[in-house]
Amino acid sequence: MAARLSLPDGVRSTTQRLAVVRAVAESSGSFTVAELHDRARKFEPRLGLATTYRTVELLRANGGVHPLLGEGHAYVRCRAEHEAGHHHHLVCTSCGGVEETELCAAPTEAELQRRHGFRPAAHELDIYGTCRRCA
């Protein structure tokens, strides 16, 4: 189940926007905005690509999706409730592929508390480079 997978308060819920929200809710993993657009058009054939991009931005601002940008590729990943701790991606700048990794290079909660007086609730990390296939 996606976290905060809704439009921000005060934003009109048009059939086109709701089609994008539904397509994200029924998707898993990472996907391009173009792929999302194709999925959402099954629910609303009149949906334009620009509306899909704008709706993804609304969902990003509301915390429901996370953008992953590779060279020439725009991927989106739906955030899920179980990802509250941390979530990391390896993004290939050559082919645009996205791979999840459990490896964590972020500072510990204790280190952040000691150095900055900051108590983190969650974190995400996107590492950009070249994948095994493209190397």
C-alpha positions in Angstrom: 0.0 0.0 0.0 1.4 3.4 -1.0 2.1 6.0 1.6 0.2 9.3 1.2 -0.9 8.2 -2.3 -3.3 11.0 -2.8 -3.4 14.5 -4.3 -2.5 17.4 -2.0 -5.3 19.1 -0.2 -6.9 21.8 -2.4 -6.0 20.2 -5.7 -9.0 19.3 -7.9 -9.5 15.6 -8.3 -10.0 15.4 -12.1 -10.6 12.0 -13.9 -7.2 12.4 -15.5 -5.4 12.9 -12.2 -7.3 10.1 -10.5 -6.3 7.8 -13.4 -2.7 8.5 -12.7 -3.1 8.0 -8.9 -4.9 4.6 -9.6 -2.1 3.6 -12.1 0.6 4.4 -9.5 -1.4 2.5 -6.8 -1.5 -0.6 -9.0 2.2 -0.4 -9.9 5.2 -1.8 -8.1 8.9 -1.2 -8.3 10.3 1.6 -10.5 8.7 2.7 -13.7 9.1 5.6 -16.2 6.5 8.3 -16.4 5.8 7.2 -20.0 5.1 3.7 -18.7 2.8 5.2 -16.0 1.1 7.2 -18.7 0.3 4.1 -20.7 -1.1 2.4 -17.6 -3.2 5.3 -16.6 -4.7 5.7 -20.1 -6.4 2.3 -19.6 -8.5 4.2 -17.0 -8.7 7.5 -18.8 -8.0 7.3 -22.6 -8.0 11.2 -22.9 -5.1 11.6 -20.5 -2.3 13.7 -21.8 1.4 13.1 -21.1 1.9 16.6 -19.7 -1.0 15.9 -17.2 0.8 12.7 -16.2 4.0 14.6 -15.5 2.2 17.3 -13.5 0.3 14.7 -11.5 3.5 12.8 -10.7 4.9 16.1 -9.4 1.8 16.6 -7.2 2.2 13.1 -5.9 5.9 13.7 -5.3 5.2 16.9 -3.3 2.6 14.9 -1.2 5.1 12.1 -0.5 3.5 9.4 -2.5 6.2 8.9 -5.2 10.0 9.3 -5.4 11.6 10.5 -8.6 14.7 8.7 -9.9 16.4 10.6 -12.7 19.0 8.9 -15.0 20.6 10.4 -18.1 17.7 10.8 -20.5 15.4 8.7 -18.3 12.8 9.8 -15.7 11.8 7.0 -13.4 9.3 7.1 -10.6 9.0 4.7 -7.7 5.9 4.5 -5.5 6.7 4.8 -1.8 5.3 2.0 0.4 4.4 2.0 4.0 7.0 -0.7 4.8 9.8 1.6 3.6 9.7 3.9 6.6 13.3 3.1 7.6 15.5 3.5 4.6 15.4 2.8 0.9 18.3 3.0 -1.6 18.6 2.8 -5.4 21.4 2.3 -7.9 20.6 4.3 -11.0 22.5 3.6 -14.2 23.1 6.8 -16.1 23.8 4.9 -19.3 20.8 2.6 -19.7 18.5 4.2 -17.0 18.1 0.9 -15.1 17.2 1.1 -11.4 18.2 -1.5 -8.9 17.4 -1.6 -5.2 20.2 -2.2 -2.7 20.1 -2.9 1.0 23.6 -1.5 1.5 23.6 1.7 3.5 26.2 4.5 3.5 24.1 7.0 5.5 25.4 8.2 8.9 23.8 6.4 11.9 21.1 8.0 13.9 23.5 8.4 16.9 26.0 10.2 14.7 23.4 12.6 13.3 22.1 13.2 16.9 25.7 13.8 18.2 26.9 16.1 15.4 23.7 18.0 14.4 21.2 17.4 17.2 19.0 15.8 14.5 16.7 12.8 14.9 16.0 11.2 11.6 12.8 9.4 10.9 13.8 7.9 7.5 16.1 8.3 4.6 16.5 7.6 0.9 19.6 7.4 -1.1 20.0 7.3 -4.9 23.5 6.4 -6.2 24.2 7.3 -9.8 26.7 5.5 -12.0 27.1 2.7 -14.5 25.5 -0.8 -14.0 27.3 -4.1 -14.6 25.7 -4.5 -18.1 26.9 -1.1 -19.3 30.3 -1.0 -17.7 
